[in-house]
Amino acid sequence: MKFIIKDILIICLFCCASSLNAQHAFPYKNPLLPTEERVNDLLNRMTLQEKIAQISHLQSWDVFDGQKLNTAKLAKMCGDKGYGFFEGFPLTAAQCRKNFRIIQTYLLEQTRLGIPGFSVAESLHGVVHEGSTIYPQNIAIGSTFNPALAYEMTKHIAGELNTIGVKQVLAPCIDVARELRWGRVEESFSEDPFLCARMAVAEVKGYMDHGISPMAKHYGPHGNPLGGLNLASVECGIRDLFDVYLKPFEAILAETDILAVMSSYNAWNREPNSASKFMLTDILRDRFGFRGYVYSDWGVIDMLKNFHKTADNDFEAASQALTAGLDVEASSLCFKSLESKVLAGEFDVRYIDRAVKRVLRAKFELGLFEDPYLEKNSYRWPLRSKECISLSRQIADESTVLLKNEGNLLPLDIKKLRSVAVIGPNADCVQFGDYTWSKNKEDGITPLQGICRLAGKKVKVNYAQGCSISSLNQSGIEEAVRAAQQSDVALLFVGSSSTAFVRHSNAPSTSGEGIDLSGVELTGAQEELIEAVCATGKPVVLILVAGKPFAIPFAKKNVPAILVQWYAGEQAGNSIADILFGKVNPSGKISFSFPQSSGHLPAFYNHLTTDKGFYKEPGTYELPGRDYVFSSPNPLWAFGHGLSYTTFDLVSAIADKTHYQAHDTIAVKVKIANSGEVVGKEVVQLYIRDVVSTVMTPIKQLKAFEKVSLNPAETKEITLKVPIHELYLTDNIGNRYLEPGTFEIKVGTASDRITHRISIEVGREPEKTPVIDSPQIIKVTPSGEFITVQGFVRDAQATPVAYVTVRAISSGQETQTDEKGFYSINLRTDDSIAFVKARFITQQMEVKGRKNINIRLVK
C-alpha cells in the first residue's frame, strides 16, 4: 500500500511540473528557476530596441491628457517593445490606480515579450498624489531623533502605495545637507551623517518590509552645493566624501538589500556624478556591494551636454552615463541615440546588456513578473486613514523643538488668558513642504485653526497676517501691532514656504527644490514684524515654521519663548496648538545648527578643531576681538539642542570597559531621571572625540542616541552601543582603518550640553601613567639673590598678549603684562616664574639667573 501511495504522489508531482512547464513555456516566465537563469533567458530573447526601451522611462506627458489616459498615445509610444518604467505624477491617487493597471495590461498583453513595467511615484513624506496622507517633511523626521517613527512612516506610506498601485518609489532622500542656503535642506534629515544614516536605514526597511521598492537618493556628494545653488558642484576631499556624504548610502547598502539608487545632478572633483565611473562603479558597486540599478535623476543625462558640458551630443551623454554605471534614463531621450551607434559598431552593446540585466534582476527579485498588478500584497491602507493621520500627528508632535523658554512662559495656561494674538505670514496657511500634492489649507490644519479649536469660546483670538513671506511691504505690520496690544500674549508665526510638486501655485516659495536663498536671514519684512510686535511689551512666543534654520539673533535675545516647527504635515496646526497650551510636551531636537548670520556659515557642529577660530577672542562693537572681530563663530543653537516643559538629569554614564579592540562594541550605560513635574521625552546623545590622531578629526561626532520617555520622578537606565568600526579613520583613497589611541566619550542632551566624559583606549592597553591635561604650577624653595626679570609674552603668531599674570612661585608676587605684552618682576635667581591667562595654557619656567625671559603662550 505504501508503494502505491508513493507512486501516486510521484505521478501527481510529475503532472504538476509538466503543467507548470506548459504554463511557463519560456524559462524567464518560470518562477521556479533561479533569477539569473531567468534574466539571461529573457535578455537573449530581446531585440536591441526592446533592451533600450527597458532602461527608458514612459513619461506622463506622453500619454495623459490631464487626468485621462490617451490609449492611442500609449500604443504609439510603446508599440510592441514597451517601457521599463512609467509614472503619472499629475494624477490623483484614484486615477493612478485605474490608469496604472491599464498601462501595465498593455505592457503585458500588447508587447512581444510581455515584460511588466515599474510603476513609479514620489513619496518623500507621503505619496505625491491627491488624497494621500501628508506627513511631516524629512527635516522634521530628523528632529524626532526617533528612527522608529521613520520606519512607521514609510510602512504606512507603503500601505497607501500598495493601494494606489505603485511598486517603485523615488524615495527616501538621504543626503547630508551642510549648506543652509540650499533650498533642499528641508529634504534632508540632518547635517550629521550618523543621524542621516540611521533614519535612512529605518525608512528603507519600512518600505521593503511592506512590498515597496525604495530608491535611495541622491547618490554622490549632494548636500553642500557651492553658493547654496541647486545642482552646483560640491567641493570636498576624499575623507569628507566617505565620512560625510556617502555614509548614509554605505549604511543602507550594508544593512538592507535595496535594489535602486538615484544619481545626483551635480558634480564632484569636476566630474558629473551621473557620469562618474569612480562614483557609480568603483565605490557604489565594487566597494559598497550594490547589485541593483542606478536611475538617473530627471533629465540628468541630457544635462551632460547642455549643463555640465562634458558631452557634445545625445550619444556622448548616453555613452558617458552607461559606461560609468548608470542604468536607467528618466525625462530625457539620449538613450534613443544608442541603437544606430550599436548597429554601426561604434558602441559596445555589453553596456546596454549590463544595464538591462540590472533592471530585469530587480523586477524578478521583487516579484513583478508574478504579481504585475500588485494584488498579492495584503498590506494596504485606505488613503488618509485614521491610523495614517494619527501617525502624521505623532511625528509632528515629536519633531517640534522648543529652542527657548525664558521664565517658563510656555506652556500657556488657557485658564489665565482672555485673549491671544495669532500673527504672521505662516499663521493661517499650511506649510507641507516640497514634494507634496497640495498647498491648500483645506487639506490640512493651519496654526490659526488649531488655536481657535483649542481656545473655543474661552479665549478671544485676534488674527493679523502682518506681512507676507516674500514681500517687503510693511503696511500690514500696524494691524499686527494692534492685535498684539489687544491681547494677553502674541503668538507670532514666521518662516518659509515651499511649493507643491508639479502642481501650479501662485503662492511665493522661499524653500524647496530649486528655491535657493542668498542668505539665511528671514525673508521679506518678517524681521521688522518681529521687532514691531516685541516693541508692544506684550509677552511674545515666536514659532518658526520653516524648511531650514534661519538666523534670528534678535529673536533669541529679545523673544522669551521660541519654537521651531519644521513642515509638520497635515496636522501641524493641531500639533502646535496643543504644544503651546501644554497638552503636548515638545521633545524634538534640532538636527541642524542655527547660524547667527549668513556670514557665520557653515554652522555644522562636527567641524575640525581648527575650523572655529584660533584666537578664541570673540568680539563685539563695544570690545572688538578676533574670531570674529564683532562676533563669535558659535551658532545660535547647536545641533541636538531642544528643551522640554520638564527637566531631566543624566545621573550617570559608565562604559563597560576601559579599553577595546577592533572587533568590540562600546557599551555605555546611562541613567536618566525626570526631575520635573511633567511626562516628557529626552534624547540621550553619545558623541566621540578621537583625542590625537594622524589625520584631523572633528571635535565630536554623534555615534549613538536614544529617545527616552519618562514620567515625573521616574529613572531609567539605557545602554548606548557603538561598534568600534565607527571610530575608523579614512585614508587618501577611501580605505578605512583603525588607528589605536585614546578616545573621549561624551554623553549629554545636545552637542553643546555634555554632562559626562569617559576616556577609553582603543586598539591598545590603557596608559599606566596619568595624562596631565595642563601643566601644574610646582612650588620650589629658592635661596638665590634677587634680580629683575623682564621680557615679552606673545602668542603663536607673535602678537603681544596683554594682561597676562606673571607670578613668582616662591613669594607669590605678581604683575601683569602691559598692552605691548611687556612685563618686569623681581624674584630670586633660582625661583620659578609662571605665566597665566584665561584660555591659554599656563607656562612655568625656571629663572636660572636669566634676566630676560620671553614667552610664547598657546591657546
C-alpha positions in Angstrom: 0.0 0.0 0.0 2.9 2.3 0.9 4.4 1.8 -2.6 1.1 2.5 -4.3 0.7 5.9 -2.4 4.3 6.8 -3.2 3.8 6.1 -6.9 0.6 8.2 -7.0 2.4 11.1 -5.3 5.3 10.9 -7.9 2.8 10.9 -10.7 1.0 13.9 -9.3 4.2 15.8 -8.8 5.2 15.0 -12.4 1.9 16.1 -13.7 2.0 19.4 -11.7 5.6 20.1 -13.0 4.5 19.3 -16.6 1.6 21.6 -16.2 3.8 24.4 -14.8 6.3 24.0 -17.6 3.5 24.2 -20.2 2.1 27.3 -18.5 5.6 28.9 -18.5 6.8 28.0 -22.0 9.7 30.4 -21.7 12.2 29.9 -18.9 12.0 33.6 -17.9 8.4 33.1 -17.0 9.0 30.2 -14.7 9.2 31.4 -11.1 10.9 28.1 -10.0 14.1 28.8 -11.9 17.0 30.8 -10.4 16.8 34.6 -11.0 20.0 34.7 -13.1 18.8 32.0 -15.4 15.5 33.9 -16.0 17.4 37.1 -16.5 19.8 35.6 -19.1 17.0 33.8 -20.9 14.9 37.0 -21.3 17.9 39.1 -22.2 18.8 36.6 -25.0 15.3 36.9 -26.5 15.3 40.7 -26.5 15.9 42.9 -29.6 18.2 45.9 -29.3 15.1 48.2 -29.3 13.5 46.2 -26.5 16.6 46.5 -24.5 16.9 50.2 -24.8 13.1 50.5 -24.0 13.6 48.5 -20.8 16.1 51.1 -19.5 13.9 54.0 -20.5 11.0 55.8 -18.9 7.5 56.4 -20.2 6.6 59.9 -19.0 3.1 61.0 -18.1 3.1 63.9 -20.5 3.5 61.5 -23.4 0.3 59.5 -22.7 -2.0 61.6 -20.4 -4.4 64.3 -21.3 -5.0 65.9 -17.9 -6.3 63.0 -15.7 -7.3 60.9 -18.7 -5.1 58.3 -20.3 -4.9 58.5 -24.1 -4.7 54.9 -25.2 -3.8 55.9 -28.8 -0.8 57.8 -27.5 0.1 54.9 -25.2 0.1 52.5 -28.2 2.1 54.9 -30.3 4.7 55.3 -27.6 5.1 51.7 -26.6 4.5 49.8 -29.8 5.3 46.2 -29.2 8.5 46.9 -27.3 7.1 48.6 -24.1 9.0 50.6 -21.5 10.8 49.7 -18.3 9.2 52.4 -16.2 6.1 54.6 -16.1 4.6 57.3 -13.9 1.6 59.6 -13.5 2.8 62.5 -11.4 0.0 64.9 -12.2 -2.7 62.3 -11.4 -4.9 61.9 -8.3 -4.3 58.8 -6.3 -7.6 57.3 -7.6 -6.6 57.9 -11.2 -3.2 56.3 -10.6 -4.7 53.0 -9.5 -7.0 52.9 -12.5 -4.6 54.0 -15.2 -1.5 52.2 -14.0 -3.4 49.0 -14.4 -4.3 49.9 -18.0 -0.7 50.7 -18.8 0.6 47.5 -17.1 -2.0 45.5 -19.1 -0.8 47.0 -22.3 2.8 46.1 -21.4 1.9 42.5 -20.6 -0.5 41.8 -23.4 0.4 44.1 -26.3 4.2 43.9 -26.3 6.1 41.0 -27.8 7.7 39.7 -24.6 5.2 40.9 -22.0 7.7 42.5 -19.6 5.9 44.3 -16.8 7.0 47.9 -16.1 7.9 49.5 -12.8 5.1 51.9 -11.7 6.8 54.9 -10.2 5.8 57.6 -7.7 7.4 60.1 -5.4 6.8 59.7 -1.6 9.4 61.9 0.2 7.0 62.5 3.1 3.8 61.0 1.8 2.6 59.9 -1.7 2.5 62.9 -4.0 -0.9 62.1 -5.5 -4.1 63.9 -4.3 -5.9 62.2 -1.5 -2.8 60.6 0.2 -1.7 61.3 3.7 0.7 64.3 4.1 3.4 63.5 6.6 6.0 65.9 8.1 9.0 66.7 5.9 12.3 65.0 6.2 13.9 67.7 8.3 11.1 67.1 10.8 11.7 63.4 10.8 15.3 64.1 11.7 14.3 66.3 14.6 12.3 63.5 16.2 15.6 61.6 16.8 13.3 58.6 16.6 14.1 56.1 13.8 11.1 54.0 14.9 8.9 56.8 13.7 10.7 57.0 10.4 10.1 53.3 9.9 6.4 53.6 10.8 6.0 56.5 8.3 7.4 54.6 5.3 5.5 51.5 6.5 2.2 53.4 6.3 3.2 55.2 3.1 3.8 51.7 1.6 0.3 50.7 2.6 -1.1 53.6 0.5 1.3 52.9 -2.3 0.1 49.3 -2.5 -3.5 50.6 -2.6 -2.6 53.1 -5.4 -0.7 50.5 -7.4 2.9 51.8 -7.2 5.9 49.5 -6.9 8.9 51.8 -7.2 9.2 55.0 -5.2 11.8 57.7 -5.8 12.5 57.9 -2.1 13.9 58.2 0.5 16.1 61.3 0.2 19.1 60.6 2.5 21.5 63.5 1.6 23.6 65.0 4.4 22.9 68.8 4.0 25.6 71.3 5.1 24.8 74.4 3.0 21.8 76.1 4.6 21.1 78.5 1.8 20.2 75.4 -0.4 16.5 75.1 -1.0 16.6 71.3 -0.5 17.7 71.4 3.2 14.2 70.6 4.1 14.5 67.2 2.3 17.4 66.2 4.5 17.3 64.6 7.9 20.3 66.4 9.2 23.7 68.0 8.9 25.0 64.9 10.7 25.9 61.7 8.7 25.3 59.3 11.5 21.8 60.6 12.2 21.1 60.6 8.4 22.2 57.0 8.2 20.0 55.8 11.0 16.9 57.5 9.6 17.8 56.3 6.1 18.1 52.6 7.1 14.8 52.9 9.0 12.9 54.4 6.1 14.3 51.9 3.6 13.3 49.0 5.8 9.8 50.4 6.3 9.3 50.3 2.5 11.0 47.0 1.8 9.3 45.1 4.7 5.9 46.1 3.1 6.3 45.3 -0.5 7.7 48.6 -1.9 11.0 49.1 -3.7 12.7 52.2 -2.3 15.3 54.3 -4.2 18.0 56.0 -2.2 18.8 59.4 -3.5 20.7 61.5 -4.5 23.8 59.4 -4.7 27.0 61.4 -4.7 28.1 64.3 -2.6 25.0 66.5 -3.0 24.1 68.4 0.1 26.8 71.1 0.1 26.4 72.9 -3.3 28.6 75.9 -3.9 26.9 79.1 -3.1 23.8 77.1 -1.9 22.6 76.9 -5.5 20.8 73.7 -6.5 22.8 71.5 -8.9 26.0 73.4 -8.2 29.1 71.2 -7.7 30.3 70.1 -4.3 33.9 70.6 -3.2 35.2 68.2 -0.6 38.1 65.8 -0.2 38.1 62.0 -0.2 37.7 61.8 3.6 34.6 64.0 3.7 33.2 62.2 0.6 33.2 58.9 2.5 32.8 60.0 6.1 30.0 62.6 5.5 28.2 62.5 2.2 28.3 58.8 1.3 27.9 57.5 4.8 24.1 57.1 4.6 24.4 55.2 1.3 27.0 52.9 2.7 24.9 52.2 5.7 21.7 51.2 3.8 23.8 49.0 1.4 25.4 47.3 4.3 22.1 46.7 6.3 19.5 46.2 3.5 19.0 44.6 0.1 17.9 47.8 -1.6 17.8 47.5 -5.4 17.5 51.1 -6.6 19.7 54.2 -6.3 19.2 57.6 -7.9 22.2 59.5 -9.2 22.5 63.2 -8.4 22.5 66.2 -10.7 25.7 67.8 -9.5 29.4 67.2 -9.9 32.3 66.3 -7.7 36.0 66.7 -8.5 34.9 68.3 -11.8 33.2 65.1 -12.9 29.4 64.8 -13.1 28.2 62.2 -10.5 25.9 60.7 -13.1 28.8 60.0 -15.4 31.5 59.1 -12.9 32.8 55.6 -13.0 34.6 56.3 -9.7 31.3 57.1 -8.0 28.9 54.7 -9.8 31.1 51.6 -10.2 34.3 51.8 -8.2 32.6 53.0 -5.0 28.9 52.1 -5.3 29.3 48.6 -6.7 32.9 47.4 -6.1 33.3 48.9 -2.6 29.7 49.1 -1.2 28.5 46.0 -3.0 25.4 47.5 -4.7 23.8 45.0 -7.1 20.7 46.9 -8.2 20.2 49.5 -10.8 21.1 53.2 -10.9 18.3 55.5 -12.1 19.0 59.0 -13.4 17.6 62.0 -11.7 15.2 63.5 -14.1 16.9 65.0 -17.2 20.4 64.5 -15.8 21.8 62.6 -18.8 20.7 65.4 -21.1 22.4 67.9 -18.7 25.8 66.3 -19.5 25.6 68.1 -22.8 23.7 71.3 -22.0 24.7 71.9 -18.4 27.9 70.1 -17.4 29.3 70.4 -21.0 31.1 67.1 -20.8 29.2 65.7 -23.8 28.7 67.2 -27.3 25.6 65.3 -28.2 23.0 62.8 -27.1 25.1 59.8 -27.9 28.1 61.1 -26.0 25.9 61.8 -23.0 24.3 58.4 -23.1 27.7 56.7 -23.5 29.3 58.6 -20.6 26.4 57.6 -18.3 26.1 54.0 -19.3 29.8 53.2 -19.3 30.2 54.9 -15.9 27.5 52.6 -14.4 24.2 54.5 -14.7 21.4 52.2 -16.0 18.1 54.0 -16.4 17.3 57.3 -18.2 14.4 59.4 -16.9 12.9 62.5 -18.5 15.4 62.8 -21.4 15.9 60.9 -24.7 19.6 60.4 -25.0 19.4 56.6 -24.9 17.5 56.7 -28.2 20.7 57.5 -29.9 22.3 54.2 -28.9 20.6 51.9 -31.4 22.3 53.4 -34.5 25.7 53.5 -32.8 25.5 49.9 -31.8 24.5 48.8 -35.3 27.3 50.9 -36.7 29.8 49.2 -34.4 30.5 52.5 -32.6 29.2 51.4 -29.2 29.6 48.2 -27.3 26.1 46.6 -26.6 27.5 45.0 -23.5 27.0 48.2 -21.6 23.3 48.2 -22.6 23.0 44.5 -21.7 24.6 45.2 -18.3 22.0 47.9 -17.5 19.1 45.8 -18.8 20.2 42.8 -16.7 20.2 45.0 -13.5 16.7 46.2 -14.2 15.3 42.8 -15.0 17.0 41.3 -12.0 15.2 43.8 -9.8 11.9 43.0 -11.4 12.3 39.3 -10.9 13.5 39.5 -7.3 10.7 41.9 -6.4 8.1 39.5 -7.8 6.9 41.9 -10.5 6.5 39.1 -13.1 4.4 37.0 -10.8 2.4 40.0 -9.4 2.4 42.7 -12.1 -0.8 44.3 -10.8 0.4 44.3 -7.2 -2.6 42.4 -6.0 -0.9 39.8 -3.8 0.4 42.2 -1.2 -2.2 42.2 1.6 -0.6 45.2 3.4 -2.8 48.1 2.3 -4.1 51.3 3.9 -7.1 53.3 2.7 -6.0 56.8 1.7 -5.7 59.1 4.7 -7.0 56.6 7.1 -7.3 57.5 10.8 -4.2 55.4 11.6 -2.1 57.3 9.0 -3.3 60.7 10.1 -2.7 59.8 13.7 0.9 58.8 12.8 1.4 62.1 10.9 0.3 63.9 14.0 2.6 61.9 16.3 5.6 62.8 14.1 4.6 66.5 14.2 4.4 66.4 18.0 7.8 64.7 18.4 9.6 66.9 15.8 8.7 70.4 17.1 11.7 71.9 19.0 11.5 74.2 22.0 14.5 76.5 21.4 14.0 79.0 24.3 11.6 79.3 27.2 12.6 82.2 29.4 10.7 82.4 32.6 8.8 79.3 31.7 6.4 81.4 29.6 5.3 78.1 27.9 3.1 76.3 28.2 0.4 78.9 28.2 -2.4 78.5 30.7 -5.6 78.8 28.9 -7.5 79.5 32.2 -5.4 82.6 32.8 -5.9 84.1 29.3 -8.6 86.3 28.0 -7.2 86.9 24.5 -4.3 85.8 22.3 -2.9 87.4 19.1 -2.1 85.0 16.3 0.1 86.9 13.9 2.4 86.2 10.9 2.5 85.0 7.4 2.5 81.4 8.4 -0.3 81.7 10.9 -3.2 80.9 8.7 -1.8 78.8 5.9 -0.5 75.2 5.6 3.2 74.6 5.0 3.6 71.0 3.9 7.0 71.3 2.2 8.2 70.4 -1.2 7.2 67.1 -2.8 3.6 67.1 -1.7 0.4 67.5 -3.7 -1.2 70.5 -2.0 -0.7 74.0 -0.7 -4.3 74.4 0.2 -5.4 74.8 3.8 -8.5 72.8 3.1 -6.1 69.8 3.0 -4.6 70.4 6.5 -4.9 72.3 9.7 -3.3 75.8 10.0 -2.0 77.1 13.3 -4.8 79.6 13.5 -7.4 76.8 13.0 -5.7 74.7 15.7 -5.5 77.5 18.2 -9.2 78.5 17.6 -10.2 74.9 18.0 -8.4 74.8 21.3 -9.5 78.2 22.5 -13.1 77.7 21.7 -15.2 80.4 23.3 -12.9 80.7 26.3 -10.3 82.9 24.8 -10.6 85.6 22.1 -8.3 85.1 19.2 -7.1 88.3 17.4 -5.6 87.4 14.0 -3.4 89.6 11.7 -1.1 88.4 8.9 1.3 91.3 9.4 3.3 90.7 6.3 4.0 88.1 3.6 6.8 85.6 3.3 8.5 87.3 0.4 7.2 90.9 0.1 9.0 93.9 1.6 5.6 95.5 2.1 5.3 96.5 5.7 1.8 98.0 5.6 0.2 95.1 7.5 2.5 95.4 10.5 0.4 98.1 12.1 -2.6 95.8 12.2 -0.4 93.1 13.7 0.8 95.5 16.4 -2.9 96.4 17.3 -3.7 92.7 17.5 -0.8 92.2 20.0 -1.7 95.3 22.0 -5.3 94.0 22.4 -4.1 90.6 23.6 -2.5 89.0 26.7 0.1 87.2 24.6 1.2 87.3 21.0 1.9 84.1 19.0 4.0 85.0 16.0 4.3 82.6 13.1 7.1 83.3 10.6 9.4 81.2 8.4 9.4 80.0 4.9 7.2 78.5 2.3 7.6 75.7 -0.3 5.7 74.9 -3.4 3.6 71.8 -4.3 5.0 69.1 -6.5 4.3 69.6 -10.3 1.2 71.5 -9.3 0.9 75.1 -10.2 0.7 77.6 -7.4 0.8 81.4 -7.4 1.9 81.4 -3.7 5.5 82.6 -3.3 8.1 80.0 -2.3 11.3 80.5 -0.4 12.3 76.9 0.1 12.3 73.6 -1.8 14.0 72.2 -4.9 15.5 75.0 -7.0 14.3 77.6 -4.4 17.7 78.7 -3.0 18.4 81.8 -0.9 21.5 84.0 -1.0 21.3 84.3 2.8 19.7 82.6 5.9 18.1 85.7 7.3 14.3 85.8 7.3 12.8 86.9 4.0 10.6 89.9 3.3 9.5 92.1 6.2 9.4 89.3 8.8 12.3 90.6 10.9 10.6 94.1 11.0 7.3 92.3 12.1 9.1 90.6 14.9 10.7 93.8 16.2 7.4 95.7 16.0 5.4 93.1 17.9 8.2 92.8 20.6 8.1 96.6 21.0 4.5 96.4 22.3 5.8 95.0 25.5 3.4 92.0 25.4 4.8 88.5 26.0 5.7 87.1 22.6 6.1 83.4 21.5 7.9 83.1 18.2 7.1 80.0 16.2 9.4 79.4 13.2 7.5 77.3 10.6 10.2 76.5 8.1 12.2 74.1 6.0 15.6 75.2 7.2 17.2 77.0 10.1 17.2 80.8 9.8 19.4 83.4 11.5 17.3 85.0 14.2 19.7 86.7 16.6 17.3 89.5 17.5 14.6 86.9 18.4 17.0 84.9 20.5 17.9 88.0 22.5 14.5 89.6 22.8 11.8 87.0 22.5 11.2 85.0 25.7 9.9 81.8 24.1 10.8 80.3 20.7 9.6 77.1 19.0 10.6 75.7 15.6 8.1 73.6 13.8 9.5 72.2 10.6 7.0 71.5 7.9 4.8 69.2 10.1 2.3 67.7 7.7 -1.5 67.9 7.6 -1.9 68.0 11.4 0.6 70.8 12.0 -2.0 73.3 13.3 -3.5 70.9 15.9 0.0 69.9 17.0 1.4 73.3 17.5 -1.8 74.4 19.4 -1.5 71.5 21.8 2.2 72.2 22.3 1.6 75.9 23.0 -1.1 75.2 25.6 0.7 72.2 27.3 -1.4 69.3 26.0 1.8 68.0 24.3 5.3 68.3 25.8 7.8 69.1 23.0 10.6 66.6 22.6 12.2 67.5 19.3 15.9 68.2 18.9 17.4 70.4 16.1 19.2 68.3 13.6 20.7 71.4 12.0 22.7 74.0 13.9 21.3 77.6 13.7 23.8 80.2 12.5 24.0 83.7 13.8 24.0 85.1 10.2 24.9 84.1 6.7 28.4 85.2 7.4 28.6 82.5 10.1 28.2 79.7 7.6 29.0 76.8 7.7 27.4 76.2 11.1 27.5 72.4 11.4 28.7 71.2 14.8 31.1 68.4 13.9 33.8 70.7 12.5 37.5 70.1 12.7 39.4 71.5 15.7 40.9 74.3 13.5 37.6 75.5 11.9 36.0 77.7 14.5 38.9 80.0 15.2 42.4 80.1 16.8 42.4 83.2 18.9 39.3 82.5 21.0 38.8 86.2 21.5 35.3 86.8 20.1 34.5 90.5 20.0 31.6 93.0 20.0 31.3 96.5 18.7 31.9 97.7 22.2 35.0 95.5 22.6 36.3 94.2 19.2 38.2 90.9 19.2 39.3 88.1 16.9 37.4 85.1 15.8 35.4 87.3 14.7 36.1 91.0 15.3 32.5 91.8 16.2 31.1 88.4 16.9 31.8 84.8 17.9 31.8 81.8 15.5 29.3 79.9 17.6 25.8 79.0 16.5 22.6 80.5 18.0 21.7 76.9 18.9 23.8 73.9 18.3 22.9 70.5 16.9 20.9 68.4 19.2 19.5 71.3 21.2 15.9 71.1 22.4 14.2 72.0 25.6 11.2 70.5 27.4 8.4 71.5 29.8 10.0 69.2 32.3 13.6 68.8 33.4 15.9 65.8 33.0 19.1 64.8 34.8 21.7 62.4 33.4 22.6 60.7 36.7 25.5 58.6 35.4 27.2 57.3 32.3 29.5 54.2 32.6 31.4 52.4 29.9 31.6 48.6 30.1 35.4 48.6 29.6 38.3 51.0 29.7 39.9 49.6 26.5 38.6 48.0 23.4 39.9 46.0 20.4 38.9 46.3 16.7 36.1 43.7 16.9 34.5 45.1 20.1 31.4 47.2 20.6 31.4 50.0 23.2 28.5 49.8 25.6 27.7 52.8 27.8 25.1 52.5 30.4 23.3 55.8 31.0 21.0 56.5 33.9 18.5 59.3 33.2 15.8 60.8 35.5 12.8 63.1 35.0 13.3 65.6 37.8 10.4 67.7 36.7 6.6 67.5 37.1 5.5 66.6 33.6 5.7 63.5 31.5 8.3 64.1 28.8 10.8 62.6 26.4 14.5 63.3 26.3 17.1 62.3 23.7 20.3 60.9 25.3 23.2 61.6 22.8 26.6 60.0 22.7 29.5 61.7 20.9 33.0 60.5 20.5 36.2 62.5 20.0 39.5 61.0 18.7 41.8 62.8 21.1 45.0 62.6 19.0 45.2 61.1 15.5 47.5 61.3 12.5 44.5 62.6 10.5 42.5 65.6 11.8 39.1 64.5 13.1 36.0 66.5 14.2 35.8 67.9 17.7 32.9 65.5 18.3 30.8 63.1 16.3 27.4 61.7 17.1 27.7 57.9 17.3 24.6 56.8 19.3 21.4 58.2 20.6 18.1 57.1 22.2 14.8 58.8 22.9 13.5 58.0 26.3 10.0 58.7 27.7 9.8 59.3 31.5 7.1 60.0 34.0 7.8 62.6 36.7 10.3 61.3 39.3 11.0 58.2 37.1 14.5 57.0 36.4 15.5 54.6 33.6 18.8 53.0 32.5 19.6 52.7 28.9 22.6 51.2 27.0 24.1 53.1 24.1 26.2 50.9 21.8 28.9 52.0 19.3 30.8 49.4 17.1 34.5 50.1 17.0 34.3 50.4 13.2 32.5 53.7 13.8 35.9 55.1 15.0 37.8 54.2 11.9 39.8 56.8 10.0 39.7 57.1 6.2 42.9 57.3 4.1 43.5 59.2 0.9 41.8 56.7 -1.3 38.8 56.0 0.9 40.0 52.9 2.7 39.1 52.7 6.4 41.4 51.6 9.2 41.7 51.6 12.9 44.3 53.8 14.5 45.0 52.8 18.1 44.7 55.6 20.6 42.7 57.4 23.2 39.1 58.4 22.6 36.8 60.5 24.7 33.1 59.5 25.0 30.9 62.5 25.6 27.3 61.9 26.8 24.7 64.7 27.0 21.4 66.1 25.8 22.9 68.3 23.0 26.2 68.6 21.2 27.0 71.6 23.5 25.4 70.1 26.6 27.8 67.4 27.6 27.4 66.2 31.2 29.6 63.1 31.3 33.0 62.4 29.7 34.7 59.0 29.6 38.2 58.3 28.4 38.8 54.9 26.7 41.7 53.2 24.9 41.0 51.5 21.6 43.5 49.1 20.0 45.9 49.2 22.8 46.2 48.8 26.6 45.4 51.8 28.7 48.2 54.1 29.7 49.5 53.3 33.1 50.7 56.8 33.8 48.1 59.5 34.1 47.9 62.1 31.4 48.0 65.7 32.7 45.7 67.9 30.7 47.6 71.1 31.6 50.9 72.0 33.2 50.6 72.3 37.0 52.4 75.0 39.0 55.0 73.3 41.2 56.3 75.2 44.2 60.0 75.4 44.9 62.1 76.9 47.8 64.6 79.3 46.3 67.6 80.8 48.2 69.4 82.9 45.5 69.8 86.6 45.3 67.0 88.9 44.0 67.2 90.1 40.3 64.8 91.8 38.0 63.5 89.6 35.2 61.7 91.2 32.2 60.5 90.2 28.8 57.6 89.9 26.3 54.7 87.5 26.1 53.4 86.7 22.7 51.0 84.2 21.2 51.8 81.7 18.5 51.7 84.4 15.8 54.0 86.7 17.7 51.1 89.0 18.7 51.7 90.6 22.1 49.4 89.2 24.8 48.3 91.8 27.3 47.2 91.3 30.9 49.0 88.0 31.4 49.5 87.3 35.1 53.2 86.9 35.8 53.8 85.2 39.1 56.9 84.4 41.2 56.2 80.9 42.5 58.0 81.2 45.9 56.8 84.5 47.1 53.5 84.7 45.2 54.5 88.2 43.9 52.5 89.1 40.8 52.5 91.6 38.0 50.7 91.8 34.6 51.9 92.3 31.1 51.1 95.7 29.6 49.3 96.3 26.3 52.5 95.5 24.4 52.9 92.2 26.3 55.9 93.5 28.3 56.4 92.6 32.0 59.0 93.2 34.7 59.2 91.4 38.0 61.6 91.0 41.0 62.4 87.4 42.2 65.3 85.1 43.2 67.7 83.7 40.6 66.7 80.1 41.4 63.0 80.8 41.6 60.4 79.7 39.0 58.0 82.0 37.1 54.5 81.3 35.9 52.5 82.9 33.1 48.7 82.6 33.5 45.9 83.9 31.4 42.4 82.6 30.7 42.0 80.4 27.6 45.8 80.0 27.4 47.9 77.0 28.6 49.8 78.0 31.7 53.5 78.2 31.2 56.1 77.7 34.1 59.8 78.2 33.7 62.9 78.2 36.0 64.7 81.5 36.1 68.2 80.0 36.4 69.7 83.5 36.8 68.3 84.8 33.5 67.3 88.4 33.4 65.4 88.3 30.1 62.7 85.6 29.5 60.4 85.8 26.5 57.4 83.5 26.5 55.0 82.2 23.8 51.6 81.3 25.1 49.4 78.8 23.3 45.6 78.8 23.3 
